[in-house]
Amino acid sequence: MSAIESAFLNLAYPPQLDLGPQLTHEQLVSSMQSTMARHKGGPVWLFAYGSLIWRPECAAVERVRGRVHGYHRGLYLWSHEHRGTPEVPGLVFGLDRGGSCSGFAYRLPEEQLEASLYALWQREMPFPSYRPHWLNCRLEDGSQVQALGFVLERHLPSYAGNLPDHVLSHVFENACGRYGTTRDYVEQTAHALRSHAMPDRNLEARLKRCKSKTDQAIASRL
């Protein structure tokens, strides 16, 4: 057994993802309604920190750059459908405790609010891997709004945590789901942040390291 294979075994990779059944329509609606009941009133804002930046789920009346404090963006959520499979799970972003995170704040249209939110819940909450939460988001003009964000649930089996580079490189090399590869998902997010003058330097550095390892592994098989 190689050192990398041993490391994967010690990390229980691939993880056993017993996520249970998907949320039903009634459960999605209940989650959405309980979240909206905690909204303090006024316009409804959504904080986008991952693929919602470059593939938004709904129309927005306004889109501005913003930052939330107390949470950071991390590739910490196992994906066995969108960016991987149960046999070779991929990874997607989530908000985890600590630090800060830049992204976009979308102001949602009032006349389509319920439909927009339900489409968002279908996309982000097929399983209860996230906790919908109202975040204090500071916009680029200095004003502050309450924005909806999806925060990771650390106690669930879908939470991967901060994995070492060799595991992430293996995921980049192999994981592909309904919407494509984990690597493409991460590259598109990094590119979107960079092109809007919000580069995530930690993400860029890690992406560079892991891409190099992945490209070397692919080249060695040619």
Buried (B, 14 or more C-beta within 10 A) or exposed (E): EEEEEEBBEEBEBBBEBEBEEEBEEEBBBEBBEEBBEEEEEEBBBBBBBBBBBBBBBBEBEEBBBBBBEEBBBBBBBBBBBBBBBBEBBBBBBBBBEEBEBBBBBBBBBEEEBEEBBBEBBBBBBBBBBBBBBBBEBBBBEEEEBBBBBBBBBEEBBBBBEEBEEBBBBBBBBBBBBEBBBBBEBBBBBBEBBEEBEBBBEEBEEBBEBBBEBBEEBEEEEE
